[in-house]
Amino acid sequence: LRYRCVEGYVEKRAPHREAHLKHWLPLQERGQFLLGGALDPATDAYLAFRGIEEAELWKLVKADPYVIAGLTLEQTICRWNVVIGPHGLHCYPAKCLLLGYTYVHDVLEKRGPHRAEHLKHWQKLNADTESKGQLLAGGAIDPPVGAFIAVHGLEEAEIEELVMTDPYVINGLVPSYEVFAWNVVIGLKDSPDDWEERKRQRIDVADASAIDVE
């Protein structure tokens, strides 16, 4: 779900913010609200969900206090096929980065030889025990005109480096991209135990990758 925000959105939202967050809280508690928050600067806001029908989501959008108060100029829903993640954070709000790819028009035909390496390229972010970064969710939108990848704990320069070494970019499947600062204020919640378990899994993956298997 994308909200296109009015000018002065940050100041104008203040009287409605508590009600807005409370409006979406039940979906978070049911594990259906993946990630949500405004970009910085707040030209747009992105909210990602799972396990909810589009018609039901539209009803929630129309009842959102931000929408009722006229803080959004436009609301758009598209399908996001998440193939890496989703992973939650154990503390919100969180400063994240949202990477947006634009794909060539025939990407489904052209991506085949490069897809496994592309996924491996981004999955290593969660497998690298030395990395402070975490890939929260990533995948193409439907129809596949582009893709979104959400990360936490990385600087923009680090994302730029990952983009430049992405097999999709190297092989001309991504004619353009943008990196946005994303202030995520609601989403999946990991407990400290979940976080420690994920760290152990990252260590296990790293150890396994160092073993030669014939």
N, C-alpha and C positions, 0 to 999 in steps of 0.2 A: 504494500500500500504506500503510495506516494502522495504527500500533501504538498502543494505549492503554496508557500506562505505569503501572507500580506506583508507589505513594508511595515517595519516597526513591530514585527511579530514578537520578538523577545519581550518588549515592554508591554505590549497589548495582551499577552497571554497570562500575565501574572494573576488577575482575579479568577481565572478559570483553570489554572494549572492543577490544583489539588483535585478538582472534580474530574478533570481529564484523565489524570493518572488512576484515580479510583474507578473510572469507567472501564479501563482496560485491565484492571487488577484480576478479575475472575479468570481471564484467559491466561494470564501469567501463572496463576495458582494451579491451573489445569495443565500447564506445560505446553500450551498452544501458542503463546506469545514468545517468539524467538528472540527478537531484538527490535528496539525502537528508540527513536530520538531524532532531534533536529541536526542538520548539518551546521557547520560553523565556517562562514557566516550562515545565518538561518534563512536561506532562500527556499529550502525544501526540508521536509521531514520524511523519514522512511521508517515503516513499521512492517515487520515480517512475521508471518503466522504459519502454523501448520494445523492440519486436522480440522479445518473449518471450511464450510462451503461458501462460495463467493456471494450467494444471495444473503446468507446470514451475516457475512462480513459487511456487506453494504448497509444492512440495517444498523449495525453497530457504528458504522461511519456516520450515518445520518443523525445518530443520537449522541455523537461525540460532542461534548461541550465546546471544543474548539471550532468545530464545524458550525454549530448552532450560533456561536458568537461571531461568525464571519471571519475567523482568523485564517481560513484556507481559501485560496482563490480557485483551486481545482483539486479534485481527488481522483486518483488513478489506481486501479488494481491490475496487476499482472501476475502470472504464475512464475514461480522461481523454482527450478529443479535443482535442489541442493544436493550435491554429490560428495562434498566434503563437509563434515559437521552434521547437524549443528552442535556446537558446544556452548555452554553457558559460562558466566562469570560468577564468582561468589561475592562480588561487591559492585553495586551500582550507586551513582552514575559512574561511567567509565569513558575515558577519551579513547576513541577507536578511529580507525581509518576505513573508508569504504572505497574500494577500487572498482571503477566501472569500465568495462571493455565494450567497444563497438566491434561487432564481427562483420566479416565479409558476407555477402548475401547467400553464398552456397557453402557455408561453414560445415553443415552436417556431412556433406560429401568430402570436403577437404580435410576435416579434422582427424579422420580415421587413423592415418599413419602416425599421428603425433599425440593422440589423446592419452595414451598410457603414460608417456613421459611428462606430459602437461600435468596430469593429476599427481604423479610422483613428485614433480617439482614443487607443488604447493603443499602436499602432504608432509614433506620433510620438515616444514615449519613446526608442525606439532610433534614430530619425532626427534627433533634436534634438542638434546638435553642442555646444550649450551645457549640456546636461543631464549630470550626473554619474551619473544613474541608468541602469539597464539592465533591460528586461523579459526575464526568462530563459525563461519559458514561460507560456502562458495558454490557457484553453479550458474548455468545459463538460464536466462529468462525464456519464456515460451509465448510466442514464437522466438527462435534463437537469434534475435537481432543483436544481442549482447549478453554480458554476464556481469554478476556482482560478486566480489570477494570482500568479506569483512574480516579485519584483523585487529588485534589488540596488542599493545606493548612494543610496537615498532615505530620508528621515525619514518617520515615520508621518503627520505633518501634511501632507506633500506627497502621500502616498497618499490621505488623506482628501479633499484638494482634487480629485484626479483622479477619485475616486469620485463626488463631488458634481456633476461636470461630464460624467460618462459618460452618453451618450444612453439607455442601458438604465435607469439610475437615474432620470433626468429623466422618462422616460416610464412609470415605474411597473412595470418588469419585475423589479426587485430590492427586495422588501419588507424585506430585512435583509442585513447583511453584518458581517464581523469581520475585523480585521487582527491577525495574529499575528507576533511576532518568531520567526524561524526560523534556527537555527544550522546552516547547510548544511556538512557535513563531507566529502561525497563527491559526485561528479557528473561531467558532461562536462568535459573539460579543453581549454581553448584554449591554444595556444602563444602566446608574445609576438607572433609573426608574424601569427597569426590575429586577435589583438586589434587590432594595427595595421591589418590589412586591414578589420576591421569598422569601425574609426574612419574609414577612407577611404571606406567605403561610406556611412556616415552623412553625411559631407561631401558625397558625390555626390548623395544623396537630397535634402539640404537645398538644394544648388545647383540641382537640377532643379526643386524646388518653387517657386523664385523666378523661373523663366522663364515668360513668358506664351506659351502655345501656342494658336494659333487652330484 
